[in-house]
């Protein structure tokens, strides 16, 4: 569904939410970012506790460096994900 939305909007990067799951993935030449929940919500979802998280995007001319921050067991975990726009992409 998100791939269809990204195509309809003709975007290379789509930032969405509502899953409470922090993630950044590349699929079919497009980059999908879900920052999760920055609220620090302590509620429980169907899959278990919700992890407080957010994402920072460093946007350059031909790439985006995404930093995913998650609060795990009172420690902050940071993951770095790089998306480079393909020169062959028409989007």
Secondary structure, 3 states (H helix, E strand, C coil): CHHHHHHHHCCCEEEECCCCCCEEEEECCEEEEECCECCCCCCEECCEECCEEEEEEEECCCEEEEEEEEEECCEEEEEEEEEECCCCCCC
